[in-house]
Amino acid sequence: MTQFDFLSAEQWSALGDVPVLVGDAVAPDWPEGPVDAVRIGVDRAGALPPVDPGQFDVLLTAAERAPGPWVSVKADALDREMARLEAAVRACPVAATTLTRVLRMGEGVAADDALTLESLAYSTLLAGGEFRRWLAKRGDVAALAGGELKLEREGDCLTVTLASPATRNAMTAAMRDALFEALANALDDPSTPAVLMRAEGDCFSTGGDLGEFGSAADLAMAHIVRSRRSAARLILALGERAAVHFHGGAIGSGLEAFAGAARRTASGNAWFQLPEVTMGLIPGAGGTVTVARAIGRHRAAWMMLTGQRVRARQALDWGLVDEIVP
């Protein structure tokens, strides 16, 4: 193992740092000096006290319902939730701390700059030991074939449908390229059509094709390509013209770009998940920008660190979707 390989929790601590800190939301008592750690604040009383959100990456409360940036957890489950978060951070400390730093830095800058920041961090992590460890555990997986879109124009509305139900609408390279081209054409169309994005099959999209992960030979060029062909950038540029309807699962890149749509609806069976940190990565298709700006960076950090599913009702409460419709 070289100094650049994956760091265990013990090695991380040997650097004079720890990857995760947990403290009282009112008086967290953090160590003095710079500490590059995920900072979790806890409100055990469920009193929702006024806090400085800038001190925290995740805020947990025992209150049954809570406004952003809080994540509500039943009082008797708080310790389990903190343990789950700590375990997730310690399992992939480089990815976890990179994620929270990207979320903090991206919060106050233009969306386009925040997307560039995300992509640079993502390419860095692709070269990291945590991702290599995940690749080794994954083993050889064949890449999926195809990635079909259907385009239908009716009046001033263009419907873009992910139409590869056999692959559960995985965001293969072919699917991403087709989506980018469709959105670019819509953005440039002088008739300025509205764009509605949907999907066929039993789920919206399972996200990136696992067989394609780790295939980029030039990570610097991968960043350039990712930035220049970002569907998230185009959806954000469409502004009020962009709408999406989710159903079933929307996972990873199958959620990220689409969360930038101005209008987001979901079926009652929809659920959302961002599992990239468990792979030694962060969301790389725009999620640290689109999801974070929809639900706030603290809830986004919880969602990304835990990799937990967010169901339609919770997504509605948090603002990830605007309405639940049939």
Helices and strands as residue ranges (DSSP letters): H 9-14, E 20-24, E 38-43, G 53-55, E 58-61, E 70-72, G 75-77, H 78-91, H 93-106, H 111-126, H 129-138, E 149-154, E 157-162, G 165-167, H 173-188, E 194-199, G 210-212, H 219-228, H 231-238, G 239-241, E 242-246, E 249-251, H 253-256, G 258-260, E 263-266, E 271-273, G 276-279, H 287-295, H 297-306, E 310-311, H 312-318, E 323-324
